């Protein structure tokens, strides 16, 4: 019966997992053990080490190998004590809440080895389940707080574990290679009557972006004119700081020089956080830039906003420099 319940618990924790940016992590831990009362053994401090193998899988986030040790643990009503070594393997499923915070669940099997058996405390296999919270202080350091419940195969005795640790990732995953789209060759224009197939004002023989949508403002190469605004916001904020107003002033000046144009502000984010979270954040930031344009004298009727979240990166999201490139608002102009 216990094995059946353990199997159901394992299956219940396995769900979709997001890919990680590194292959492995190592986690030193310190904590305590609260044993079942009938074991007649004192509560104990424990220290240990975990080694995690991160997976790009739709089943689990990580395979974890662990070791915990408790020294000189006293037996009750006895002068005896013992050292306890515990070895185990877990499967871990992580649920991301914010860019920095995640909850996780785990199930696993292990073995408890005592240097001095007494009071029905013997070497035994055990099954365990539990969960915890993980907080990324930086890209290279995370804090973990965890609680586990272990059931020994010998007598069905129970231990409750609690621990604190810090995870250090290593061996970054290689960024996926994005194939660059080959530019379409411009159609050969007749020398007597040059053609402008997409009616954007740039002849086909010089148009590097054929088939531009009608009404789109283009540059000298026939490509959509974009002013890319790397306006930095505080975490989870959408207030434009004064230091970035000169960037937005470029858009305002262009609009004043071309009063017949309108502008579309496209909000983008990096990949940290959930899709829904980033969609909302990109919308708020695009609207914040729109408000700043209005304060600079650009008519609100000439400004629209669109939110793309993390769906249109211009650089890799595996590095801080790449993520900074992706946190942006693009200004596209229309006639």
N, C-alpha and C positions, 0 to 999 in steps of 0.2 A: 504493500500500500504506500509506504514511504517513497519507494522508488518511483511509483506512478505519479505521486504528487510532485516529486522533484522534476520529472520529465515535463509535466504540464507547466510548471513554473518556468522551466527553460524555454519552452515554446512560446509562452505568453510574452516574454521579453524580447523576442526576435522580431524586428520590424525594419523598415527602410532606414539606411544609414547614409549620412552625407560623406563624401570622400574627404580625407584629411590631406594636409599640405606637407606631411612628413611621413617617413616609413616606420619609425620606432620612437619610443619614449621610455625613459627610466625614471622611477619614482621611489625615493627613500621615504619611509613612513615611521611614525611613532604613534602609539596609542595604548589601548587597554583591552582586557578581556574580563567579561563578567560571566562566571560559570554557573551552571544549574546548581541549585542548593544541595541536592542529594549527592553531589560529587565530593563534598567535604574538602574542597580545595579553595584557597584564597583567590580573590580577584588579583589580577596581575597586570603589570606593565608589559608592553611588547614593542619591539622595533623590527623593521624589515625592509625589504627591497622588492619592487615590482619591475618587470620588464614587459612592455607592451608592444605588440606587432599590429600596426594600424592597417586596415583593409579598405580597399575600394570595392565594397560589397553591398548587395541589397539585403543582406541577412544580418550581419553584425558589424559593429564599428571596430572592434579590437579583440585580439586574443591576448590574454594576460597570463604570465607566469609569475608566481609570487613565493616569497619566503618570509615567515615571521618567527621570531624567537622571544621566549620569556625565560629569564634567568632566576634561579633560586626561589622557585614558587613554593610556598609553605602549604603543607597539608594541615587541615584542622584536626584538633585533638591528637596531634602526633608531633614528634620532633623531626620528622622526615621533610625533605624538600626535594624538588626536581627541576631540571631544565626541560623546556618543551620546545621542540622544533616543529614547525608546520610548513608543509610544502603543498602547493595547490596550483590549479590552472582554471581560469575563468574565461567565459565569453562575455563581452561587454557591449551594450547598446547605448549610444549617446543621443540625447535629445537637446538640440540647441534652442536656447531661449532668447539670447541677445548675442551680439558679436563677441562678447567676452565671457558669457556664462552658459553653462550647459548642465542639465541633469543627466545621470546615467544609471542604468540598472545592470546587474551582473548575476550570473549563476555559474557554479563550478563544482569541481571535485578536488579533494586533497587528502593528505595523510598527516596524522598527528603522531609524533615520536617523542616519548618520554624517557628520560634517562633513569628515572626511578619510579616504578609503578606502585600505587597504593590506593586504598579506598575505592576500588573498582575503576580507577583511572588507568587504562591500558592503551598501548599503541593501537590506532584504529584509523580506517578510512573515514572520511566525512563528506557530506554534501553541503553546499552553502548557497545562499542567495542574499542579495542586498542592493544597496544603491548609495548614491552620493551626489555631491555637487562639485563642479569643476569651474574655477575662475581663472581666466588668462590675465595675468598681470602685465605681460608683454608677449610678443610673438614667440619668445624663447623660454617662457617660464609660466607655470600654472600652479595654483593651489588646489588641493583636493581634500574634501572632508567626506568620510564614508562610514556607514554602519553595515555590518554583515551578521547574519544568523547562520550558525553551522550546526548540523545534526550529525552526530557520530553514528556509524554503522554498528558499533559495539554498544549495546544497551540502549541505543536511541537517545543518548545524553546530548544536552544542548550547551552551546557557548555563544555569547553575544560579543561581537568585536566592534570597536570603534577606533577610528584612526584619523590622523592628519598627515598629509604628505605634500611634496612639491614635485611636479612633473617637469622633466627636461626633455624636449623633443630633439631628435637628431636624424640625419640622413634625409634631407628634403626631397620630396618627390619632384621629378622632372616636369617642367611645365609642358602641356600639350603643344605640339607644333601646329600652328594654324597656317594652313596653306593660303597663300595670297592669290586672290583672284587675278587672272591674267586680264589686262585691259583689252577691251574689244578694239580691233583696228578700226579707225575711222574710215568710212567709205570714201573712195577716190572721187574727188569732185571734178567735174568737167572744167577745164581751164577757162572756157568762155563764160560759163554761168555757174559760179560756185554755189553750193547748196548749204542750207541750214535746216537739216531735217527736223530737229526738235524745236525750232523757232525760238532759240534762246539768245540770238544775236551773235553767236560764234559759228563761223563756217565749219563744215564737217571736217575739212582737212586740218583744222587746228583745234577741234573740239575733243578734249581728252575724256569727257563724260557725256557721250551721246545719250539721247533719250531722257534728258532732264525734263521733269514734269513741267507742264505749261504754267507760266506765272512765277517760276522760281527765279530768284536773283542769282546770277552766276558770276564767277570771276573771269579773268582773261582766258583761262583754259576751258571755259564752258562748264565748270564744276560748281556745285552749290556753294554759294558764299557762306562761310561759317565763321563767326567770331567765337572762339572757345574760351569760356570764362572759368578759370580755376579759382573759384571763390571758396575759401576754406571756412567751414562752419564749426562751432563747438560741437562736441558729441551730443547727438540727439537734439540739436538745435537747428533753427532755420532763420536766424537773425543775421543779416548782412553786416559785417564789421566795417567801420569807416576805412580801414586800410585797403579794402578791396573795391571801394567805390571808383577809383580810376579805371579799373577793368570795365565796370559797367558803363562808365562815362564814354568809352569807345563806342558802345552800341548806341547810346543816346546821340552822340555826335553824328554817327552815320545816318541815323533816322532823320535828324534835323537837316542833313545835307541832301537827303532823298525823301522829301515829304510824301511822295506817292507810294512809298513802301510800307508794308506791315512786317512784323517780326514774330517768329515762333520760338519760344524758349523751351528747350528740351532738357529736363532734369535727369541726371544719371548718378548712380552710386557705385561703390565697389561691391564685392560679393560677401562682405562680412554681414551677417544677420539673415533673417528669413526673407523670402521673396516678397511677402506681404509687407513686412516692415520696411524694406528698401523701396518698394513702390510708393508707399505713403511718404517716406522721407524725401524721395526725389521730387514728388509733387509739391511738397511744402517749400523746398528750396527753389524750385523754378518760380513759384508764386512770390517768394521773397524777392527774387531778382526783378520780377515784373513790377512789384511795388516800388522798388528802388528806381526803376526806369520812369515810373509815373512821377516820382518826386523830382526827377531831373527834367520833367517837362514833356515826356513822351505820352501822347494821348492813349488812355487805357484801351480805347476801341481798336488801336493798331497793335495790341500786344495779346497773344494767346500763349498758353502753356500746355505742355504735354509731359507726362511722366513715364520713364522707361525703367526705373529701378536699376537693377544690375544686368539687364538683358543685352546691353550694347557696349561692352568694354572696348576701349581703344588700346589697352595694354594688359599685361598679365596681372592677375589678382594674387599671385604667389609671392610677390615682394611688396614692401611698403611703398617703394617708388612707383611701381605699377598701379597699386591701389590709389595713390594720390592722383595719378593721371586720370583714373576712372571717376573720381569724385569731381563732377563738373556740371556746368550748365552751358549748352550750345545754343547760340543765337543764329537762326536761319531766317533769311529774308525772302519776302514774296512781293510781287507787284500788285 
